[in-house]
Amino acid sequence: MNTISRRHFLKLIGASTAVAASPTLLNAQTGPARRVVVVGGGFAGATAAKYLRHWGGGGVAVTLVDANPAHVSCILSNLVLNNALSLSQITFNYAALQQKYGVTAVQGQATGISGGKLLLANGQSLSYDRLILAPGIDFDFGKIGVQDPANLLHAWKAGPQTTLLQQQLKAMPAGGKFVLTVPPAPYRCPPGPYERACLVADYLKKNKPGSKVIVLDANPKIIAEERTFTKAFNETHKGYVEYHPGVIVTAVNAGARTIAYSENGQQKTLRAGVLNVLPPQKAGKIAFDAGLVPAGQNWASIDPLSYESTLIPGIHVIGDAQGTGQPKSGHIANAEAKVCADAILRAFAGVAPDPAPTTNSACYSPITANTASWLTAVFAYDPNTLDPVTGKGVMKAVPESFGEAPAATQDNYEKMFDWAGNLFGDTFA
Ligand SMILES: Cc1cc2nc3c(=O)[nH]c(=O)nc-3n(C[C@H](O)[C@H](O)[C@H](O)COP(=O)(O)OP(=O)(O)OC[C@H]3O[C@@H](n4cnc5c(N)ncnc54)[C@H](O)[C@@H]3O)c2cc1C
């Protein structure tokens, strides 16, 4: 990152985005504060906690529970791999939410729900009028035959795994193979794996001549920004990326860094210098434990007008864990959180939720150490198309809203830090 964009980025992280007060504030009831407990202080949960207090004022008491004292952002975390950013630059604690918005932050692992209370691993329980679950994702190791899940290196939840992947990449000998698997969709951040392949290829070209990124994709083709990544693999990083679609991973020995898979009906094995496996994904465990995921499915079923569970009233699920079909991105998690916070405040005031919510998503993908592309889309509630499982209306992509960068450029790379700084500020500051 150059000095100008770094300065701008840091300034934006510290900035709090001005937002208009929700109309629900006008309706907020007098009397004892209503209690909302939020599990998960990532892009979805932290935004919901902040905006419940911002819009609900003294009418709502908000407790935010996260297993960790601070959240490490997956967004921009691929830039830690090539040393463009440090982990500390994408780590956010909850001090601003506490001090500026009066959110009560509790560090703890939520383990379940019983008798209308949220249970924590330390034995504590928290009462609520409404509960929001925003636990992000979990992995399905069994589906790809992972023999030793504890050794598996995914770096798809940012933190210590990101550092480990950076260290393994650095230690990989020249001429080595960096093997990256892409899980079947839907998974967290559709362009993310292809972005990682590009950044690692760029790093290898400069630091480990003769090395290769081998991408084993469970999907039949590149599922996001296909034109951009095809060009990146075949031209920008020519000779450094081998892309294999339609691959079924059958066994993984993470410790030995070996992987077995079938491709076009042929069984193959590879030994990697670095083995970076992104397992198939599903809603965070607490969503299953709380009974919010329909049998045989992977994501919590909710009503998109309020993000309230269609299985258990009074509990809402937002972010990657919910199953509306909206992309699993931090940007849209932030938007879903605002729709949910607004609907809860309206419910407390005896008012129906906004009947026509919209959300939007944006992803910037670095392609090299100084160029990036982007992708954007808007989603709108359609009451006339009913979800076959929930019987509720659906969030539909607005066709004319789809946008994709015509090319990966340096200007996009600079703007990526403005976009991320705004999102980080709006969520955590
Ligand atoms: C490499 C990469 C790049 C990405 N780039 C982009 C991008 O450019 N743009 C974009 O919009 N998105 C991007 N994403 C996707 C984005 O990071 C996720 O969609 C987003 O983090 C989802 O937010 P969330 O709040 O649902 O979950 P998370 O951000 O994962 O937050 C979940 C939180 O819940 C906590 N938690 C979970 N279970 C419990 C429990 N039982 N008790 C207590 N706490 C719990 C966790 O500690 C965590 O802090 C990227 C992701 C990756 C991996």
PDBQT file of the ligand as one rigid body, heavy atoms in Angstrom, charges set to zero:
ROOT
HETATM    1  C1  LIG A 501     -10.078 -14.220   2.129  1.00  0.00    +0.000 C 
HETATM    2  C2  LIG A 501     -11.426 -13.574   2.256  1.00  0.00    +0.000 A 
HETATM    3  C3  LIG A 501     -11.671 -12.369   1.596  1.00  0.00    +0.000 A 
HETATM    4  C4  LIG A 501     -12.918 -11.765   1.710  1.00  0.00    +0.000 A 
HETATM    5  N1  LIG A 501     -13.136 -10.583   1.031  1.00  0.00    +0.000 NA
HETATM    6  C5  LIG A 501     -14.346  -9.987   1.102  1.00  0.00    +0.000 A 
HETATM    7  C6  LIG A 501     -14.600  -8.765   0.398  1.00  0.00    +0.000 A 
HETATM    8  O1  LIG A 501     -13.767  -8.239  -0.347  1.00  0.00    +0.000 OA
HETATM    9  N2  LIG A 501     -15.828  -8.181   0.556  1.00  0.00    +0.000 N 
HETATM   10  C7  LIG A 501     -16.786  -8.715   1.355  1.00  0.00    +0.000 A 
HETATM   11  O2  LIG A 501     -17.857  -8.110   1.489  1.00  0.00    +0.000 OA
HETATM   12  N3  LIG A 501     -16.575  -9.895   2.015  1.00  0.00    +0.000 NA
HETATM   13  C8  LIG A 501     -15.403 -10.542   1.898  1.00  0.00    +0.000 A 
HETATM   14  N4  LIG A 501     -15.181 -11.729   2.562  1.00  0.00    +0.000 N 
HETATM   15  C9  LIG A 501     -16.317 -12.399   3.250  1.00  0.00    +0.000 C 
HETATM   16  C10 LIG A 501     -16.542 -11.869   4.661  1.00  0.00    +0.000 C 
HETATM   17  O3  LIG A 501     -15.369 -11.935   5.421  1.00  0.00    +0.000 OA
HETATM   18  C11 LIG A 501     -17.643 -12.663   5.354  1.00  0.00    +0.000 C 
HETATM   19  O4  LIG A 501     -18.756 -12.758   4.498  1.00  0.00    +0.000 OA
HETATM   20  C12 LIG A 501     -18.047 -11.965   6.656  1.00  0.00    +0.000 C 
HETATM   21  O5  LIG A 501     -16.977 -12.040   7.555  1.00  0.00    +0.000 OA
HETATM   22  C13 LIG A 501     -19.310 -12.568   7.254  1.00  0.00    +0.000 C 
HETATM   23  O6  LIG A 501     -19.634 -11.885   8.428  1.00  0.00    +0.000 OA
HETATM   24  P1  LIG A 501     -20.353 -12.620   9.649  1.00  0.00    +0.000 P 
HETATM   25  O7  LIG A 501     -20.545 -11.558  10.688  1.00  0.00    +0.000 OA
HETATM   26  O8  LIG A 501     -21.516 -13.386   9.168  1.00  0.00    +0.000 OA
HETATM   27  O9  LIG A 501     -19.296 -13.695  10.153  1.00  0.00    +0.000 OA
HETATM   28  P2  LIG A 501     -17.841 -13.459  10.768  1.00  0.00    +0.000 P 
HETATM   29  O10 LIG A 501     -17.250 -12.214  10.235  1.00  0.00    +0.000 OA
HETATM   30  O11 LIG A 501     -17.100 -14.729  10.596  1.00  0.00    +0.000 OA
HETATM   31  O12 LIG A 501     -18.095 -13.241  12.316  1.00  0.00    +0.000 OA
HETATM   32  C14 LIG A 501     -18.564 -14.273  13.131  1.00  0.00    +0.000 C 
HETATM   33  C15 LIG A 501     -18.151 -13.981  14.564  1.00  0.00    +0.000 C 
HETATM   34  O13 LIG A 501     -18.898 -14.828  15.426  1.00  0.00    +0.000 OA
HETATM   35  C16 LIG A 501     -18.071 -15.304  16.455  1.00  0.00    +0.000 C 
HETATM   36  N5  LIG A 501     -18.684 -16.558  16.917  1.00  0.00    +0.000 N 
HETATM   37  C17 LIG A 501     -19.041 -17.624  16.169  1.00  0.00    +0.000 A 
HETATM   38  N6  LIG A 501     -19.647 -18.558  16.908  1.00  0.00    +0.000 NA
HETATM   39  C18 LIG A 501     -19.662 -18.078  18.171  1.00  0.00    +0.000 A 
HETATM   40  C19 LIG A 501     -20.149 -18.587  19.404  1.00  0.00    +0.000 A 
HETATM   41  N7  LIG A 501     -20.755 -19.788  19.495  1.00  0.00    +0.000 N 
HETATM   42  N8  LIG A 501     -19.992 -17.825  20.522  1.00  0.00    +0.000 NA
HETATM   43  C20 LIG A 501     -19.392 -16.626  20.460  1.00  0.00    +0.000 A 
HETATM   44  N9  LIG A 501     -18.909 -16.086  19.307  1.00  0.00    +0.000 NA
HETATM   45  C21 LIG A 501     -19.046 -16.810  18.186  1.00  0.00    +0.000 A 
HETATM   46  C22 LIG A 501     -16.689 -15.440  15.825  1.00  0.00    +0.000 C 
HETATM   47  O14 LIG A 501     -15.672 -15.346  16.794  1.00  0.00    +0.000 OA
HETATM   48  C23 LIG A 501     -16.680 -14.248  14.854  1.00  0.00    +0.000 C 
HETATM   49  O15 LIG A 501     -16.105 -13.099  15.430  1.00  0.00    +0.000 OA
HETATM   50  C24 LIG A 501     -13.938 -12.359   2.490  1.00  0.00    +0.000 A 
HETATM   51  C25 LIG A 501     -13.690 -13.563   3.155  1.00  0.00    +0.000 A 
HETATM   52  C26 LIG A 501     -12.448 -14.176   3.030  1.00  0.00    +0.000 A 
HETATM   53  C27 LIG A 501     -12.195 -15.476   3.746  1.00  0.00    +0.000 C 
ENDROOT
TORSDOF 0
